Amino acid sequence: MSVTTSYLFLVLAVFLGVTSNSFAKSAEGFTILMPSIVTAITIVLCMYALSMVMKTLPIGITYASFAGLAIIATVVVGIIKYNQIPNIFTIVGLALIVAGVLMVNLMGNANS
């Protein structure tokens, strides 16, 4: 698998992870059937996509990238879907996460 394909699977994993997070909130502790089912299916598909990425990219870079991007995307969903506006400290923290993801991906393999 090429690196480009791996990054496409990473984008898919982030999308599926964020979908899972969003439906998990709607499932209200897995008490509502349909959002619970969607949560379970999307998290399994997300893990599959991550496993495909790990065929090419190191596990640390894969998971750091996934986690950071999923956090940012989930915050955006929270803003749009649930009107959860982050405060200044949250915004600064999120900016540091973005910087960390960029560092891991652009400079993480510099000495490898």
N, C-alpha and C positions, 0 to 999 in steps of 0.2 A: 504494500500500500504506500502511496506517495505521501509526502508531508502535507501537500495541499489537500488531499483526500482526508487525511487525519484531522486537519483543522476544520474541514467541512463537517466531519462527524462530531467534533468538539462543539461547533455551533449548534448542531442538532441536539447534542446532549444538554447544552445550556437551555435551549428552547424547551425540551422535555422536562428538565429539572424545574424551570420556572413555572411551567404548566402544572406540574405536580404540586409545587408549593401553593400556587393559587387555588387549586382545587382542594388541597388539604385544609385551607382556611374555610372554604365553602362547605366542607364535609362536617364541620363542627365536631371534631373529635371522633370522626368516623361513625357518626350517628345518622347521617343522611346517605342513603344508598348510592345514588348515581355519582355524586362527587367523590365518594370513597372508592368506587370502582375505577373512575378515571385517574384518581391519584395513584392507585396501585399499578395500573397498566402503564402510566407514563413514567413512574419511577423505575419500573423494570426495564422499559425501553431505554431510559436514560442510562442506566447502568450498562446495558448492552452497547450503546453508542460509546460510552467511556472506555469499555474494554476494547473496542475497535481502535480507538485513539492510542491506547497503550501498546498496541502492536508496533507502533512507530516511534511515539514520543515517550520519554521517560515518565514514570509514574508521578514523580514530584511535580514536574512541569505540567503534566496533564491535569492533575487534581488542583494544583494552585490556580491554573488558568480557569478551570471549570468553576471552582468555588468563587473566585473573585468575580467572574463575569455573571454567574448566577445571582450573586448577592446584588450586584448593580442592577441587573434586569428585574429582579424581584422587587427592589425598591421602586423602580419605575412603575411596575404593575401596581404596587401599593399606592402610589401617587394617583395613578389614573383610575383604578378600579375601586379603591377604598378611601380615597381622599386623605391619605396618610402623608402629610407634608413633613419632610425631615427638617430638623433644626440645623443650625450652623455647625454644631459639633459632628452631627451625622454626616453632613456634606463634606466636611474636612476629612473625616474617616474614610468615606467612600472615595474621595480623591486619592488618598494614600493607597487604598486597595487597587485602584486603577494603575497608579504608579508602580506598585508591586507586581501586578500582572504583566505590565510592559517590561519591567526589568527582568522578570523570570523568562519571558519569551524572547526578548531581544538580546539579553546578555547572559542568560543562564547557562548556555552551552559554550561560552567564549573560550573556556579552558579545557573543553572536552575533546 
